[in-house]
Amino acid sequence: MTRKLLLLFVIFFFALFIFPNGAYASTGSIPPTSKLYFLQTLGESVKLYFTRDPQQKFDYLLTLTERRVDEAKLSASNQVLSHYQGQINEAASLAAGLPGRDAAVQKITDASLRQQATLAQVYARAPNEAKEAILGAQTESSKHVANTIQTVGGTKPAEDYSEKVQVILRAEQIGQVEQVPMEGAPSGDPSDQNINPIKSGQGLNQLNPINDQNGGSGGMQPAAPIQQK
């Protein structure tokens, strides 16, 4: 029993002090290529568990999504991308139930579009065997974000977001990633970019991350807020 308590204390120490809340910094973290990487994700999970305030948990989840995208630049492994997808999905669901949910949804919308553009650049230089996982993480996460946007703000904002994601994915798929705006670029709106039409055989439905599974009608189901214990 004492050993278990000691182990929990050590893990809790890692969560609170080794991986503090705030913006991701590459220095001082364990890279995804390290055999000790599991300690980082373990510490993050423990900190999430002990973070009971919904707003703080939401903010920390967004911090973790930024961390995962930075890690994907080093190694776009299935593990990193799986963590990213789960964390942004949880943040999107959580945003819908926050008291200041309009601000939260705007925050995750901006973060998602920025991360989509970064992952498009990761996709461009990734080996072929990693591309499917990157694209999967982009499309699946964008569905959850779009669902939350629709739940809080209605169909029009969700469609606007989805259109911007599609522009990024089209550029990614036809090899025009250099035209995808990154953070700090003159135009932060991907829909303002002049992207060439998709080549023959690359229909929009193939690249639309928000298409309805039953017929491609574009319908979206509301994201259910996470129930806090």
Secondary structure, 3 states (H helix, E strand, C coil): CHHHHHHHHHHHHHHHHHCCCCCCCCCCCCCCCCCCHHHHHHHHHHHHHHCCCHHHHHHHHHHHHHHHHHHHHHCCCHHHHHHHHHHHHHHHHHHCCCCCHHHHHHHHHHHHHHHHHHHHHHHHHCCHHHHHHHHHHHHHHHHHHHHHHHHHHCHHHHHHHHHHHHHHHHHHHCCCHHHCCCCCCCCCCHHHCCCCCCCCCCCHHHHCCCCCCCCCCCCCCCCCCCCCC
